[in-house]
Amino acid sequence: MTLEELMLRGVGSPSGAFTPTSLAGIEVWLDATDASTITDAGAGAVSQWDDKSGQDNHAYQSNATARPTTGTHTINSLNALDFTQVTTQFLHLTNDIISTGYTVFVVVAVDVDVAVDGVLGGSTAGAFSIRTNTTNTVRVFKQGDSTLVTSSTGLTTAGDVISVTSDPAGSEIWFNGVSEDTDVTDPGYTEALNRIGKSGGPSLEGRIGEVLVYNRALSSGERALVDDYLVDKWVP
């Protein structure tokens, strides 16, 4: 553990325990283990997933057939929202997130092999986006443009933590806390990140347990702190 990580572990709650809101720049925090944040519109269909970041950037779906479900699937025995491509289930964010740089964490599991899974992103070209490839490896790109970084490891049915930093200095992707690819290209994001479970056209066939979005590239120590929190919680 680096000195930066040791110092950061002392910030946050009065008890000194780390929470994601301890770090500046948080825009979204969605946690499926917190039942109080999930609105069940009937039969487990999720109409809203409340944001815990303090920004009131809730994820919602007004279309009943496009709602993911809660209480039916898990990751590491913890509740996760289940999304299916059959009815293109995904959630909108209340507020668009537009930034030149991001750090994004997603706890995600795939159910079956499909051509492409959209994990999160925007609705138009120019937005930060995460999708899977046909081998379930994960790629990060500016929507409508070429891939920036790709994981060498594929997502599993058990669940994994995907972490990405991306800003004008370049991009990097981590898989369960391990760096797997880097790039020095300035992605030049111009449009909003505003969807969970969908990236452009493709939607997700799988489960999401937790999502964190920051409007800047976290430092190495900050990123490792969040990764540790998520991996300890979600990875078997």
N, C-alpha and C positions, 0 to 999 in steps of 0.2 A: 504494500500500500504506500502511495506517495505521500509526501508531506502535505501537498494540497488536499488530498483526499482526507487525511487525518484532521486537518483544520476545518474542512467542509462538514465533516460529520458532527461538528459541534454547533452547526447552525440549524435553525428551524424551530421546532416545538420547544416549549419551556423545559421539557425533559432532556433536550439535546438530541433526540432521535431525529433522523433525517426524514423529511417529507418532500415530494416533488415541488411543492410551492416554496421551498426554501431558496430555490434558484431563480434569479431574475429572468424575465422574458417568457414565462409560461403563458400560453394562449389557450390550451385545452388539456384537461385531465379527465379521462373517462375510465371508470373502474367498475367492471361487471360484478365484482365481489361485494360491492356496496349496494344492497337491495334498495336502499332508500333513494337512490339516484335513478332507478329504472321505473318508468311508467308502463305498466302492463295494461294494454287496451282490451284484453280478453284473450284467453287461450294462449297466453305467453307472448302475444304479439307486442313488440316494443314500439310505442308511438314517440317516446322521448327518453333519452339517456342524458341525465343531467351532468353538466360540467362541474368539476370540483376545484378548478383552478382559481376561482374567484372572478373570472371574466364573463360569467354567464353565457358562455359559448356552447349552449346545449346542442346535442345531436338529435334530430327529429325526423319523422317520416309521416306525412299526412295521408299518403296512399296506403290503404289497408293491406293490399296484396304485396306491397314492397317492403313490409316491415320484417326485420329479423325477429328471432324468438329468444326468449330467456327462460331459464329453468329447465331446459331440456338437454343441454350439452355442457361439458366441462373441459377445462384444461388443468391438468394436475389436481383433479378433484375439486377445482374451484369453478364457480359459475362463469360461463362465457356466453356471449351472444352468438347465435348461429345464423349464418347467412346462406342463402341458396341462389344459384344463378337461374333456376327455373323461372322465378318471378322477379329476377333482378332486384334482390333485396339490398338496400343500402340506406344510409342516413345522411341527411344534410346537416351542415353546421349552421347555427343561427347567424354567426358573423363570419364573413370571408376573412381569411388570413392571408395578407399580402406582405411579403418580406423578401429582401434580397438574400436572406440566409435563414436556415432552419436547423434545428435538431429535432428528430422525430423518433419516437420509440413506439413499437407496436408488438403486442403479444398476440401471435396468430398461429393457427393450426389449419392445415388443409384437410378436407374430408376425402376427396378423390382426385385423381389426376384429370385435369382439364387442360385445354389448350393454353389459356391465360387466365389468371386470377387478378382482378383489380383489388388492391388492398386499401389504398387511400389515395386521394389526389384532388384534382379540380375538374371542372366541367368544360374547360376550354383550353386550347393550346397555349403554352407558356407557363403552366402551373407545375409545381413540384408534384411528383407522382411516384408511387411504388406499385409494382406489379410482379407477378411471378412469370417465369418462362415455362416452357413445356416440361422441363425436368424439375420444376418446383424451386429452382434457384430464384433468388430475388434480385430484381433490377430497379435501379433508381434513375429517373430521367426527367428532363423537362418535357412536359406533354407536347407532342407534335415534333419532338426533336430526338436526337440520338441518345443512347444509354450513356450514363455517366459512370456508374459503378455497378458491379454484379457480384453477388455472393457466390462462393464456390460450393457451398453446402446448400442442399435443398431443404425446404420446409418439410416437417413431418406431421403425422396425424396426432402426435403427442403434444405438440406445441413448442414454439421457439420465440425468443426475443430478438427482434430486428431493430437495430439502432443505426441512425444515419445522421451525419452532419453534412451540410451542403451550403456553401456561400461563395462569394467571389474568389476566395482563396483556393477553392476546390471542394471535393466530396470524398467521404469515406463511409464504408458500411461495415458494421459489426454483426456477428451472428452469435448469440448467447455470450456476448462480451468479448469475442475474439475478432480482431480486424481481418477482413477478407479481401478488400479491394480499395484502392485509392485512385484519385484522378485530380489533376490540377486545373481543369477547365472551369472557367467562370460560367455557371449555368445560365445566368441572366434571367431569372424568373420575372415574369411580367404579369401573371394572372394569379388568381386566388386558389389556395388550398381550401376546399369546402365540402369534401365528401369522405365518409367513412364506409369502407366496404365496397368502394367503387373508384375506378381511376379512368376517366374518359368513358369509353364504351364498356369495357369488361367489368363485371362485378365479381364478388368473392363467393367461392364454394368452400366454406369453412367457418371457423370460429375466431372471434376476437375477444380477448380477455381484458386488455387495458391499452389505452392510447395516451401518449403524452406528446405535445407539440410545443416547442419553444421557438421564438421569433429571432433566434440568433444561433450561431455555432457555439455550443458549450465548449469550455476548455476540456482538456483530456481528463483532468481530475473530476470535473463536474459530470462529464458523460459517464465515467466509470462508476461514479456514485449511484447514478440512476440505474445503470445496467446491473449493478450488484443488487439493488433493491428489487428489480424486476425478476432477475434470474433466480434469486433466492426464493421468491414467492411463487413463480410460475413453472420453472423448469424442473421436471422430475429428477 
